[in-house]
Amino acid sequence: MAKVERNEAYSVYVLEMDEQHKRLHGIINRLHEALMAEDSVDLRAAKDEAMLSLGKYLAEHFYAEEEYMKSIGYPDLAEHQQEHQNFHDRLQRYKQNLHAPDGLRPTEIMKILVNWLHDHLQGEDKKYGKFALSQ
């Protein structure tokens, strides 16, 4: 599976959020490198650290994004917050099962993450960006 390529199609028209999304792409690409590496004790730790880094950054980003949506009076904030919570819960399950013999393979985890990122940025995040532009 290839790394996430960042392009202007991912823009949500809000500079601060676009910058955070660029950073998120970088974190997901580092996770990709860790997950695709040969398995060993050191690489297991690297995978754990990459997943932890992603989780921490997503929490910070989700908070900032939700605060921004509050500041502009975004009417679909509650639904957006629920999407964030649902993804956070999924990520926690992936982290718990990262090394389980019957857990998702790294390629499956990356596919899910990349698809979610693409769909969320192109769908839900674009909505608040367009709303902000209309104000």
C-alpha positions in Angstrom: 0.0 0.0 0.0 1.3 3.4 -0.9 1.7 6.3 1.4 -0.9 9.1 1.7 -0.3 11.8 -0.9 -1.4 15.3 0.1 -3.0 17.5 -2.5 -5.3 20.5 -2.7 -8.4 18.3 -3.0 -8.0 17.8 0.8 -8.3 21.5 1.5 -11.2 22.5 3.8 -10.6 26.2 3.0 -9.5 27.0 6.6 -5.7 27.6 6.8 -5.2 26.4 10.4 -7.1 23.2 9.8 -5.4 22.6 6.4 -2.0 22.8 8.2 -3.2 20.4 10.9 -4.4 18.0 8.2 -1.0 18.2 6.5 0.6 17.2 9.8 -1.9 14.4 10.1 -0.9 13.1 6.7 2.7 13.0 7.8 1.9 11.1 11.0 -0.1 8.6 9.0 2.8 8.2 6.6 5.2 7.5 9.6 2.7 5.0 10.9 2.7 3.4 7.4 6.5 3.0 7.6 6.3 1.5 11.0 3.5 -0.9 10.2 5.1 -2.1 6.9 8.5 -2.8 8.4 9.8 -6.3 9.2 8.6 -7.5 12.7 11.0 -7.5 15.6 10.9 -6.3 19.2 12.2 -2.9 18.2 9.8 -2.6 15.4 6.9 -3.6 17.6 7.8 -0.7 19.9 8.0 1.6 16.8 4.5 0.5 15.7 3.2 1.1 19.2 4.8 4.6 19.3 3.4 5.5 15.8 -0.1 4.5 16.9 0.3 6.4 20.1 1.5 9.5 18.2 -1.5 9.2 15.8 -3.9 8.9 18.7 -2.5 11.9 20.6 -2.4 14.1 17.5 -5.9 13.2 16.5 -7.2 14.1 20.0 -5.5 17.5 19.7 -6.7 18.0 16.2 -10.3 16.9 16.9 -10.4 19.3 19.9 -9.1 22.2 17.8 -11.4 21.4 14.9 -14.5 21.2 17.2 -13.5 24.5 18.9 -13.2 26.1 15.5 -16.7 24.8 14.5 -18.1 26.2 17.8 -16.5 29.6 17.1 -18.3 29.8 13.7 -21.6 28.5 14.9 -21.4 25.4 12.7 -24.9 23.8 12.8 -23.7 20.2 12.4 -21.2 20.2 15.2 -22.8 17.4 17.2 -22.8 15.1 14.2 -19.2 15.9 13.5 -18.2 15.3 17.1 -19.9 11.9 16.9 -17.9 11.1 13.8 -14.7 12.0 15.7 -15.7 9.9 18.7 -16.6 6.9 16.5 -13.2 7.0 14.8 -11.4 7.5 18.1 -13.1 4.3 19.4 -12.1 2.4 16.2 -8.5 3.6 16.6 -8.4 2.4 20.2 -9.5 -1.1 19.1 -6.8 -1.2 16.4 -4.2 -0.2 19.0 -5.3 -2.9 21.4 -5.2 -5.6 18.6 -2.1 -4.3 16.8 0.0 -7.3 17.8 -2.7 -9.9 18.2 -2.2 -13.0 15.9 -5.7 -12.8 14.7 -5.8 -8.9 14.5 -6.0 -6.8 11.4 -3.0 -7.0 9.2 -1.0 -3.7 8.9 -2.1 -3.3 5.3 -5.8 -3.5 6.4 -5.2 -0.9 9.2 -3.6 1.5 6.7 -6.4 1.0 4.2 -9.0 1.8 6.9 -7.0 4.9 8.1 -6.4 6.2 4.6 -10.0 5.7 3.5 -11.3 7.3 6.7 -9.0 10.3 6.2 -10.0 10.7 2.6 -13.7 10.4 3.2 -13.7 12.5 6.3 -11.7 15.4 4.8 -13.5 15.3 1.5 -16.9 15.0 3.1 -17.5 16.1 6.7 -14.6 18.6 7.0 -15.4 20.2 3.6 -18.8 20.9 4.9 -17.6 23.1 7.8 -15.1 24.8 5.5 -17.8 25.7 3.0 -20.0 26.9 5.9 -17.2 29.1 7.2 -16.7 30.6 3.7 -20.4 31.4 3.5 -20.3 33.5 6.7 
